[in-house]
Amino acid sequence: MTEISGAVVLVTGANGGPGTQFVNQALALGASRVYAAARTPRDGDDSRIIPLPLDVTDSESIAAAAATAHDASIVINNAGIAARVGCSAAPSKILGTRWKRTSSALSWWHVPSPGSSASARAP
């Protein structure tokens, strides 16, 4: 199981529905910080929530979000993705790292590079 306690988490599509729940659950499980990404992010009621502008269809927005959330060890991609990008390619395009798909169509978990000190892995 992925250790969330003390982790820095990035949740895309965080403004409502499952995205809001992913943010809340990460906090409940002890995440030290949660980047709550959305096209128009909202302020959270917890100081560990960092609103992060992100439009997954805009490469400049993706680059800016990746630079800001460079310390994220867990990424939950809940944002809508344009079909022209392709779901299997989207996570690597978002942050330029290796990814492993979980059984959920909504969630992607970061797979640390060999030698990385991060311990995140797919559940």
VEXDREN-2710 file (C-alpha; in Angstrom, 1 decimal):
% VEXDREN-2710
k/r/px/py/pz
1/MET/0.0/0.0/0.0
2/THR/1.2/3.5/-0.8
3/GLU/2.3/5.5/2.3
4/ILE/0.6/8.8/2.3
5/SER/1.5/10.0/5.7
6/GLY/4.1/12.8/5.3
7/ALA/3.9/12.7/1.5
8/VAL/3.4/15.6/-0.8
9/VAL/0.4/14.9/-3.1
10/LEU/-0.8/16.5/-6.3
11/VAL/-4.4/16.0/-7.2
12/THR/-5.6/17.2/-10.6
13/GLY/-9.3/18.0/-11.2
14/ALA/-9.5/18.9/-7.5
15/ASN/-12.4/21.4/-7.6
16/GLY/-15.3/18.9/-7.2
17/GLY/-16.6/15.4/-7.0
18/PRO/-13.9/12.7/-6.8
19/GLY/-11.1/15.4/-6.9
20/THR/-12.3/17.0/-3.7
21/GLN/-12.5/13.6/-2.0
22/PHE/-9.0/12.7/-3.1
23/VAL/-7.8/15.9/-1.5
24/ASN/-9.7/15.3/1.7
25/GLN/-8.6/11.7/1.9
26/ALA/-4.9/12.6/1.4
27/LEU/-5.2/15.1/4.2
28/ALA/-7.0/12.6/6.5
29/LEU/-4.2/10.1/5.8
30/GLY/-1.6/12.6/6.9
31/ALA/-0.2/14.1/3.7
32/SER/2.1/17.0/4.6
33/ARG/0.9/19.0/1.7
34/VAL/-1.7/18.6/-1.1
35/TYR/-1.5/20.6/-4.3
36/ALA/-5.1/21.0/-5.4
37/ALA/-4.9/21.6/-9.1
38/ALA/-7.7/22.8/-11.3
39/ARG/-8.3/25.3/-14.2
40/THR/-9.6/27.7/-11.6
41/PRO/-8.4/26.4/-8.2
42/ARG/-10.2/27.3/-5.0
43/ASP/-8.7/28.1/-1.7
44/GLY/-9.0/25.3/0.9
45/ASP/-9.9/25.4/4.5
46/ASP/-6.6/23.7/5.5
47/SER/-3.2/25.3/5.4
48/ARG/-1.8/22.1/3.9
49/ILE/-3.9/22.7/0.7
50/ILE/-2.0/24.6/-2.0
51/PRO/-4.3/25.8/-4.8
52/LEU/-2.6/25.2/-8.1
53/PRO/-3.7/26.5/-11.5
54/LEU/-3.6/23.7/-14.1
55/ASP/-5.2/23.2/-17.5
56/VAL/-4.1/19.8/-18.7
57/THR/-4.8/20.8/-22.3
58/ASP/-2.3/23.7/-22.2
59/SER/1.4/22.9/-22.3
60/GLU/2.5/26.2/-20.6
61/SER/0.0/25.5/-17.7
62/ILE/1.4/22.0/-17.4
63/ALA/5.0/23.2/-17.3
64/ALA/4.2/25.9/-14.6
65/ALA/2.3/23.3/-12.5
66/ALA/5.2/20.8/-12.8
67/ALA/7.7/23.4/-11.7
68/THR/5.6/24.4/-8.7
69/ALA/4.7/20.9/-7.6
70/HIS/8.2/19.4/-8.3
71/ASP/8.3/17.9/-4.8
72/ALA/5.1/15.8/-5.2
73/SER/5.8/12.1/-4.6
74/ILE/2.2/11.0/-5.3
75/VAL/0.1/12.3/-8.2
76/ILE/-3.6/11.5/-8.6
77/ASN/-4.7/12.5/-12.1
78/ASN/-8.4/13.1/-11.9
79/ALA/-8.6/15.9/-14.5
80/GLY/-10.2/15.5/-17.9
81/ILE/-7.7/14.8/-20.7
82/ALA/-8.2/15.7/-24.3
83/ALA/-8.6/12.5/-26.4
84/ARG/-5.9/13.7/-28.9
85/VAL/-3.3/13.3/-26.1
86/GLY/-4.3/9.7/-25.3
87/CYS/-4.8/8.5/-21.8
88/SER/-1.8/6.2/-21.6
89/ALA/0.6/9.1/-22.6
90/ALA/-0.9/11.9/-20.6
91/PRO/0.7/11.3/-17.2
92/SER/4.3/11.3/-18.6
93/LYS/3.4/14.4/-20.6
94/ILE/2.2/16.1/-17.4
95/LEU/5.3/15.8/-15.3
96/GLY/7.8/14.1/-17.6
97/THR/8.4/11.1/-15.3
98/ARG/7.6/7.3/-15.2
99/TRP/4.1/6.2/-14.4
100/LYS/2.2/3.0/-13.7
101/ARG/-1.5/2.8/-14.3
102/THR/-3.7/1.4/-11.6
103/SER/-6.9/-0.4/-12.3
104/SER/-8.9/2.8/-12.0
105/ALA/-9.5/4.8/-15.1
106/LEU/-9.3/8.0/-13.0
107/SER/-6.2/7.4/-10.9
108/TRP/-2.5/7.3/-11.8
109/TRP/0.2/6.8/-9.2
110/HIS/3.8/8.0/-9.5
111/VAL/6.4/5.2/-9.8
112/PRO/9.7/6.6/-8.4
113/SER/12.8/6.4/-10.6
114/PRO/15.4/3.8/-9.6
115/GLY/17.6/5.2/-6.8
116/SER/14.9/7.6/-5.7
117/SER/14.3/8.0/-2.0
118/ALA/10.5/8.3/-2.6
119/SER/8.5/5.2/-1.6
120/ALA/5.3/5.8/-3.5
121/ARG/4.0/2.8/-5.5
122/ALA/0.8/1.6/-6.9
123/PRO/-1.6/0.1/-4.3
END
